Amino acid sequence: MLIKIITFIIGFILSSISLTFIILYLNIINLGYTFLDFLNFIIRKWELYLFFIGIILMIIGLRKDKNNDLCL
């Protein structure tokens, strides 16, 4: 149970940090680039992959066990 909580917390931290950087990169649009240029830029950054890794870790942390035994 503790491993699932730690996995969820690590996933949440990774996804929130990477989403912050992705939002900060939206300033590129103000410099005259188009939205397609922004997407082309963001696909090549490591923050996008870190965001997806964080989401996957949160899903793993929220997944229910198949074992329905009472743990005392």
Secondary structure, DSSP 4 states (H G I P E B T S, - for coil): -HHHHHHHHHHHHHHHHHHHHHHHGGGGGGGT--HHHHHHHHHTSHHHHHHHHHHHHHHHHHPPPS--PPP-
